[in-house]
Amino acid sequence: MINIDNQTKVDLDLEVLNQISHEYTDKDIELLIINSEDMREINLEQRQIDKTTDVLSFPLEDFPHFPLGSIVINSDLAKMKAEELEHKTTDEITLLFIHGFLHLLGYDHECDNGEMRKEEKKIIKKYNLPKSLIVRTI
């Protein structure tokens, strides 16, 4: 189950988000949707980087009955990127969710051999979504 704290007015495709998460895990996931300034504060506090970002993931230890972790999405940047790439904001939020979710599952595009990119492409194709973060930076 996805526990959502949407602190913005952005719409989410809850059906797709839940389908994606249930394909990979039975664990709960916390999803926090916030604005750019709040994201900057979290990024500074957690990563010592004093700027905003689009998505952050915080995995938890793998203990029985513990949630998988938290995904934090910046709705301001999601809206801007969706407008820039001419697709729906809900699709951009879903792409950011997928990216963060794969990080919770242990994938890491910065040090893997393309496994995260491959998994992301598979999910994007299945749900007929636009190109993702990793895919569009190639």
Residue pairs with C-beta under 8 A, 6 or more apart in sequence:
1 18
1 28
1 29
2 14
2 17
2 18
2 21
2 28
2 29
2 30
2 31
3 28
3 29
3 30
3 31
3 67
4 12
4 14
4 31
4 32
4 33
5 30
5 31
5 32
5 33
6 12
6 31
6 33
7 32
7 33
7 34
7 35
7 38
8 33
8 34
8 35
8 75
8 76
10 33
10 75
10 78
10 79
10 89
10 90
10 93
11 89
11 90
12 33
12 90
12 93
13 90
13 91
13 93
13 94
16 94
16 127
17 31
17 94
17 97
19 127
20 94
20 97
20 98
20 101
20 123
20 127
21 29
21 101
24 101
24 105
25 68
25 105
27 66
27 67
27 68
28 67
28 68
29 67
29 68
29 69
29 70
29 71
29 101
29 104
30 67
30 69
30 70
30 71
31 70
31 71
31 73
31 97
32 70
32 71
32 72
32 73
33 73
33 75
33 93
34 42
34 72
34 73
34 74
34 75
35 74
35 75
35 76
36 52
36 74
36 76
36 77
37 52
39 52
39 53
39 56
39 72
39 74
39 77
40 50
40 51
40 52
42 56
42 72
43 49
43 50
43 51
43 52
43 53
43 56
44 50
46 56
46 58
47 56
52 74
52 76
52 77
53 74
53 77
54 73
54 74
54 77
54 78
54 81
54 96
54 133
55 71
55 72
55 73
55 74
55 96
55 97
55 99
55 100
55 133
56 71
56 72
56 100
57 69
57 70
57 71
57 72
57 100
57 101
57 103
57 104
58 69
58 70
58 71
58 72
59 68
59 69
59 103
59 104
59 106
60 66
60 67
60 68
60 69
60 70
68 104
68 105
69 104
71 96
71 97
71 100
71 101
71 104
72 100
73 93
73 96
73 97
73 100
75 89
75 93
78 89
78 92
78 93
78 96
79 89
79 92
81 92
82 88
82 89
82 91
82 92
85 92
85 130
85 131
85 136
87 130
91 129
91 130
92 130
94 127
94 129
95 124
95 129
95 130
95 132
95 133
96 133
98 120
98 123
98 124
98 129
98 132
99 120
99 132
99 133
99 134
102 116
102 119
102 120
103 116
107 115
107 116
107 119
108 116
109 116
109 117
109 134
116 134
117 134
117 135
117 138
120 132
120 133
120 134
120 135
121 132
121 135
123 129
124 130
124 131
124 132
124 135
